[in-house]
Every structure is written in C-alpha cells, then in structure tokens.
Amino acid sequence: SSGINAEYGVKRSGSNTNSNAELKRLQAELTDMTLTVEGIEKERDFYFGKLRTIEELCQDKEGDETHAEFIATLLEILYATEEGFGGPGDELDGEEEEEQEEY
C-alpha cells in the first residue's frame, strides 16, 4: 500500500510488514550504537581520571630536583597534542598555543 503520510509528507513504498521490520532493525541499530557510545564515554572518563591523577602528582613534585627531568618529561607527554586534534574548548589563538607548547 503506497501513499503519502500526511503528517510528514513521506511517500511510503512497500508493505507495513517491511516498514515495521525496517523500523525494528533501525531501533536495534540505534540501541547498539547508544550502548557503544556509552561504553566509549565510560572508558574515556576512566582513563582521563587516571591521567588527571598523574598530572596532579607531577605538578605536586615539579619543584623536586631529585626527579625533575622525569617529571618534566611526563608533563611534556601529558600536554602534547597532535596536529588537528584537540578536545572541546581547545580553540586557542596563535599566541596561547605558543605558550602552551613551551610546557
């Protein structure tokens, strides 16, 4: 049964059975993708927490001459960025980027 859905202006083709099967398939795909995103966000937050703890420990020991080179290297790794990659809010003008790269 072909027709125009008055509410959305979408022309249907095929039977309701095909439409229902397609809808169920898309709903299952959406559920799967939602679970995947939630899992990735949880993993991201887990590792971010670990890195934040390491950063805080390094900052606390920054003045310690015993491990100064090691701590400087760790901080350099933590603050390094890849070209074209940045998190939300990383839109810096050129001057701020140069200051950040000095760390």
N, C-alpha and C positions, 0 to 999 in steps of 0.2 A: 504494500500500500504506500504509494508515493503521495506526498502532499507537502504543503507549506506549514511550518509551525508558526502560528500567528504571533506568539509571544516573542520568538527570537528571529523570525524571518529566515529560518534554516530549512532548506529542502531536504526531506528525508528520502533515502533510497533504500530499498531492501525491506525486509520484514521486521516486525517488532522483536522477533527472536534474535535476529542478527544484531539489532541495535542493543538489546539487553545483554547479549554475550559480549559485545564490544565495550559496553559500559562497565560490566563486571571486570573485564580484562584491564581496562584503564584504571579502575578503582584499585585493583590489586597491585598494578604497577605503581600507582601513586603511594599506596601504603608501603610498598617495598622501598621506594625512594625516600620516603619520610623517615623510615627506620634507619636507612643507610646514613642520611644526613644527621640524625640524632646521634648515631654511633660515632660518626666522624667528629661531631662537635664535642662529644664527651671525651674522646681521645685527645683532641686538640687542647681542651681545657686541662686535662690531666698533665700533659707534657708542658704546657705553658706554666702551670703551677710549679713543676719541678725546676724549670728554667728560672722562674722568678725567685725561687728559694736560693738557687746557685748565685744569681745576680746579687741578692741581698748579702749573702755570705762574703762574696768578693768585695762588695762595697764596704762592708764592715772591716775587712782586712787590708784595704787599699794602702794604708799608711805603714803596714808591717813590712819592714825591709827584708825579713827572712825569706818571704815568698813573693816579693814584689814583681819579679819578671813573670812568674807563673800566673799570678792574679791578673797582671796586665794582659797576658795572652788570652786568658779566659774571657775577660771583659771585651777584648777585641773580637773574639769569636762570637760572643753573645750579641754584640752591637753591629756586626757585619750584615750588610744587606746585599741582595742580588740585584743586578740591573733589571729594572722593570717590575720588581716585586716589592710590595710593601703592604702593610696592614691598613685597616681603616684609620683615617686621620693622619696618614703619613704624607699628606700633600704639603711639602716644605718648599720654601723658595730657595734659590741657589745659595744664599748666604748661610741659612740654617743648616743646609746639607753639608757645606764645607766644615762647619763647626762640629757636626755630629761625626764626620769621618775621622776627625782627629782623635777620637777616643779609641 
